[in-house]
Amino acid sequence: MADSRPPNAFVRWMRKIYHPLGFQKGYNFTLWFIFGGTIFGFILSRMPYLSIGGRFREGSSPGEWYYLRGGHERIGITLHLVTVIPLGFLLVFQFVPWIRHHALMLHRVNGYVIVLLLLVSNVGALMIARHSFGGEVETQVYVGLLAILTTVSVILAYINIKRLQIDQHRAWMLRTWFYACTIVTLRIIMIISALIIPKVGGFYQAMPCEKISFIFEDDQAGFRESFPACFAPNGTNNGWVAVEASFDGNGATVGASLGLCFGTAGWLALAMHAIGVEIYLRLTPREGNRLRNVSYQRQMEAGFRHPGSAGLTSDRWGDADVWQPANPTTENAKGEKRATPEETAG
């Protein structure tokens, strides 16, 4: 039974804020405000990084610039930053209901731009994955999997919206951006982890002496003092030495701390986001069913076969029961007879 109690003063006040934006439910606005605000703040903090050779070089993890300063990796980081930063800015507005309802063309154009930016940013990320934050295996696999997940998910979302399967478009778009936004969560986990592992002790990252020398720049005396093995005969393994993870040492030890934790943080963040989005989708079945009924009507009007299931749905591609519309009709907007779900199930 629906709650018939009148809303309190706080709810009435909040509705004056989120109703003009098109939100009908308070929890939707709250989630948009929290996640959208986090993304927006993260993007604002990263906007100075568009100066690749300036602010990004100064703010990147110690030793990152050694690989990113030239070659295909310089191209990769440039592609990644000049696409992912505007992507994050535009993404926040893509989830404002008022824009979807009153400026549909803007929503569509913005969506196409965001998808293009996402695909290009994935290419850039893959180009730098080999040496990003030390290039540990778990880091490379995380970056590769994240690129695959976001690319496949956004393609499925695109296919569904072209088939007017709005409920599945919503689900796959939510998955796409939950996966993509692990880049924010992983940095929180990475910083916390990087501060913890030096306290535990015994964590090391292999690093080439040339990279360490680059980190020390003009302080070559400090380099020689901190890493004498790089200068001793047979003191290295093909020019590589073990660098202890520590925030109390020098730039190389800080870089080792961050590098050791980046991949692990990425996997933890991806697991959290993947589980979280599935929980959200299962906690909002009424919205999914409402959109499926909208899909049914629009697919009927467009003359699609299997109205209500014209996209990539589990009742056509899996073993789910045949979906039934809430208010079935056998005519489209032009009055033409269409098959009912029972007739089209075969």
C-alpha positions in Angstrom: 0.0 0.0 0.0 1.3 3.4 -0.9 2.3 5.8 1.9 -0.5 8.4 2.1 1.2 10.6 4.7 1.9 14.2 3.5 5.6 15.0 2.9 7.4 16.9 5.6 8.9 20.3 5.2 12.3 19.0 4.2 10.8 16.8 1.5 8.7 19.7 0.1 11.8 21.9 0.1 13.9 19.3 -1.7 11.2 18.8 -4.3 11.5 22.5 -5.2 15.1 21.8 -6.1 14.9 18.5 -8.0 11.5 18.7 -9.6 12.6 21.5 -12.0 15.5 19.3 -13.0 13.1 16.6 -14.0 13.7 14.2 -11.1 10.5 12.6 -9.8 12.0 10.6 -7.0 14.2 11.9 -4.3 16.6 9.0 -4.3 17.3 9.5 -8.0 18.3 13.1 -7.4 20.4 12.1 -4.4 22.3 9.5 -6.4 22.8 11.9 -9.3 24.0 14.7 -6.9 26.5 12.4 -5.1 27.9 10.5 -8.1 27.6 13.4 -10.6 29.1 15.8 -8.1 32.0 13.5 -7.5 32.7 13.1 -11.2 32.3 16.8 -11.8 34.8 17.6 -9.0 37.3 15.0 -10.2 37.1 16.4 -13.7 37.6 20.0 -12.5 40.7 18.9 -10.6 42.1 17.3 -13.7 41.4 20.1 -16.2 44.8 21.7 -15.6 46.3 18.3 -16.9 45.3 19.3 -20.4 48.6 21.1 -20.3 50.4 17.8 -21.0 53.9 19.1 -20.8 53.2 21.5 -18.0 50.7 20.7 -15.2 50.4 17.0 -16.1 54.1 16.5 -16.1 54.4 18.2 -12.7 51.4 16.4 -11.1 51.9 12.9 -12.5 53.3 10.0 -10.4 57.1 10.1 -10.0 58.7 8.5 -13.0 55.5 8.5 -15.2 56.8 11.3 -17.4 59.9 9.2 -18.2 57.8 7.0 -20.5 55.0 9.5 -21.5 57.3 12.3 -22.6 57.6 11.0 -26.2 56.7 8.4 -28.8 53.3 6.6 -29.0 52.8 6.9 -25.3 52.9 10.8 -25.5 50.2 10.4 -28.2 48.3 8.0 -26.0 48.2 10.2 -22.9 47.3 13.2 -25.0 44.4 11.3 -26.6 43.3 10.0 -23.2 43.3 13.3 -21.4 41.8 15.5 -24.2 38.9 13.1 -24.5 38.2 11.8 -21.0 38.1 15.3 -19.4 35.4 16.8 -21.6 33.6 13.4 -21.5 33.3 13.6 -17.7 31.9 17.1 -17.9 29.3 16.2 -20.5 28.4 13.0 -18.8 26.9 14.8 -15.7 24.3 16.5 -17.9 23.4 13.4 -19.8 21.6 12.1 -16.7 19.5 15.2 -16.1 15.9 14.1 -16.8 14.8 17.6 -17.9 17.2 17.5 -20.8 15.9 14.1 -21.9 12.3 15.2 -21.8 12.5 18.8 -23.1 15.7 18.8 -25.2 15.8 15.4 -26.7 18.0 16.4 -29.6 20.6 17.8 -27.2 20.5 14.6 -25.3 21.0 12.5 -28.4 23.9 14.7 -29.8 25.5 14.8 -26.4 25.2 11.0 -26.2 26.9 10.5 -29.5 29.7 12.9 -28.5 30.2 11.1 -25.2 30.3 7.7 -26.9 32.9 8.9 -29.4 35.0 10.4 -26.6 34.8 7.2 -24.6 36.1 5.1 -27.5 39.0 7.4 -28.3 39.9 7.7 -24.6 40.0 3.9 -24.4 42.5 3.8 -27.3 44.7 6.3 -25.5 44.5 4.3 -22.3 45.6 1.1 -24.0 48.5 3.0 -25.6 49.9 3.9 -22.2 49.0 0.8 -20.3 52.4 -0.9 -20.8 54.2 1.5 -18.5 51.4 3.2 -16.6 52.2 3.3 -12.9 55.0 0.9 -13.4 53.2 -1.3 -15.9 52.6 -4.1 -13.5 50.7 -7.1 -15.1 47.6 -6.5 -12.9 47.6 -2.9 -14.1 47.7 -3.8 -17.8 45.0 -6.4 -17.4 42.8 -4.0 -15.5 43.2 -1.3 -18.1 42.5 -3.8 -20.9 39.4 -5.3 -19.2 38.0 -1.8 -18.4 38.4 -0.8 -22.1 36.6 -4.0 -23.2 33.8 -3.7 -20.6 33.0 0.0 -21.4 33.3 -0.6 -25.2 31.0 -3.6 -25.2 28.5 -2.1 -22.8 28.2 1.2 -24.8 27.8 -0.7 -28.0 25.0 -2.8 -26.5 23.4 0.4 -25.2 23.6 1.9 -28.7 22.1 -1.2 -30.3 19.2 -1.2 -27.9 18.3 2.5 -28.3 18.4 2.1 -32.1 15.8 -0.7 -31.6 13.9 1.6 -29.2 14.5 -0.8 -26.3 14.8 2.0 -23.8 14.9 -0.2 -20.7 17.9 -2.1 -21.9 19.5 1.1 -23.1 19.2 2.5 -19.6 20.7 -0.7 -18.1 23.7 -0.8 -20.4 24.4 2.9 -20.2 24.4 2.7 -16.4 26.8 -0.3 -16.6 29.1 1.6 -19.0 29.5 4.6 -16.7 29.7 2.7 -13.5 32.6 0.7 -15.0 34.3 3.8 -16.4 34.0 5.8 -13.2 36.2 3.3 -11.4 39.0 5.6 -12.3 37.8 7.9 -9.5 37.3 5.3 -6.9 40.6 3.5 -7.6 42.5 6.7 -6.8 41.0 6.8 -3.3 41.8 3.2 -2.7 45.3 3.6 -4.3 46.2 6.5 -2.0 45.0 4.7 1.1 46.8 1.5 0.1 50.0 3.4 -0.8 50.1 4.9 2.7 49.5 1.5 4.4 52.0 -0.8 2.6 55.1 1.2 3.8 53.9 0.7 7.4 53.7 -3.1 6.7 57.1 -3.0 5.0 58.7 -5.5 2.6 57.1 -4.3 -0.6 59.3 -3.6 -3.6 58.9 -2.6 -7.2 61.4 -3.3 -10.0 62.5 -0.1 -11.7 65.2 0.6 -14.3 68.1 2.7 -13.2 67.5 5.1 -16.1 64.0 5.9 -14.9 65.4 6.4 -11.3 68.0 8.8 -12.7 65.2 10.6 -14.5 63.3 11.0 -11.3 66.2 12.4 -9.4 66.9 14.8 -12.3 69.7 17.2 -11.1 70.2 15.5 -7.8 72.5 12.8 -9.2 74.5 12.7 -6.0 71.3 11.7 -4.1 70.6 9.1 -6.8 74.1 7.6 -6.3 73.7 7.6 -2.6 70.2 6.1 -2.5 70.8 3.5 -5.2 74.5 2.5 -5.2 73.6 -0.7 -7.0 73.0 1.2 -10.2 76.7 2.2 -10.2 78.3 -1.0 -8.9 79.7 -3.6 -11.3 77.1 -6.4 -11.7 74.9 -4.5 -9.1 71.8 -4.6 -11.3 69.7 -7.2 -13.1 70.0 -5.9 -16.7 69.9 -2.3 -15.4 67.0 -2.9 -13.0 66.9 -2.6 -9.3 64.4 -3.2 -6.5 62.8 0.0 -5.1 61.2 -0.2 -1.7 57.7 1.2 -1.5 57.7 4.2 0.9 56.4 7.7 1.3 59.2 8.6 3.6 62.0 8.2 1.1 62.5 9.9 -2.3 60.5 10.2 -5.5 61.4 6.7 -6.7 60.1 5.1 -3.5 56.9 7.2 -3.7 56.4 6.1 -7.3 56.9 2.5 -6.3 54.2 2.8 -3.6 51.7 4.2 -6.1 52.7 1.8 -8.8 52.3 -1.3 -6.6 48.8 -0.2 -5.5 47.3 1.1 -8.8 46.4 -2.2 -10.3 45.1 -3.6 -7.1 43.0 -0.5 -6.5 41.7 -0.7 -10.0 40.5 -4.3 -9.5 38.9 -3.5 -6.2 37.1 -0.5 -7.6 35.9 -2.4 -10.6 34.5 -5.1 -8.4 32.7 -2.6 -6.2 31.2 -0.7 -9.2 30.2 -3.9 -11.1 28.4 -5.2 -8.1 26.9 -1.8 -7.2 25.3 -1.2 -10.6 23.7 -4.7 -10.6 22.3 -4.1 -7.1 20.9 -0.7 -8.2 19.3 -2.2 -11.4 17.6 -5.0 -9.3 16.4 -2.5 -6.7 14.7 -0.4 -9.4 12.6 -3.0 -11.3 9.6 -0.7 -11.5 11.5 1.9 -13.5 12.8 -0.8 -15.8 9.3 -2.2 -16.4 7.9 1.3 -16.9 10.5 1.9 -19.6 9.8 -1.4 -21.2 6.2 -0.5 -21.6 7.3 2.8 -23.1 9.5 0.7 -25.4 6.6 -1.5 -26.3 4.5 1.5 -27.4 7.2 3.1 -29.4 8.2 -0.2 -31.1 4.6 -0.7 -32.0 4.4 2.7 -33.6 7.6 2.1 -35.5 6.3 -1.2 -36.8 9.0 -3.4 -35.2 8.5 -7.1 -34.8 8.4 -8.4 -31.3 7.2 -5.1 -29.7 8.5 -4.8 -26.2 11.3 -7.2 -27.0 12.7 -5.8 -30.3 16.1 -5.1 -28.7 18.5 -7.4 -26.8 16.2 -8.8 -24.2 16.4 -12.0 -22.3 13.0 -13.4 -23.4 14.2 -13.4 -27.0 17.9 -14.2 -26.5 17.6 -16.4 -23.4 15.1 -18.6 -21.6 13.1 -15.9 -19.8 9.3 -16.0 -19.9 7.8 -14.0 -22.7 7.3 -10.4 -21.6 3.7 -9.1 -21.4 2.9 -5.4 -21.7 0.9 -3.7 -18.9 -1.6 -2.3 -21.4 -1.4 -4.5 -24.5 -2.6 -3.2 -27.8 -2.6 -4.7 -31.3 -2.6 -1.4 -33.2 0.1 1.2 -33.7 -0.3 4.9 -33.8 -1.4 4.7 -37.5 -4.1 2.1 -36.6 -2.3 -0.7 -38.3 -2.7 -4.1 -36.6 0.3 -5.6 -35.0 1.0 -9.0 -33.6 0.6 -9.5 -29.8 3.6 -10.7 -27.8 2.0 -14.2 -27.8 1.9 -14.2 -31.5 5.4 -12.9 -32.0 7.0 -15.2 -29.3 7.8 -17.8 -31.9 
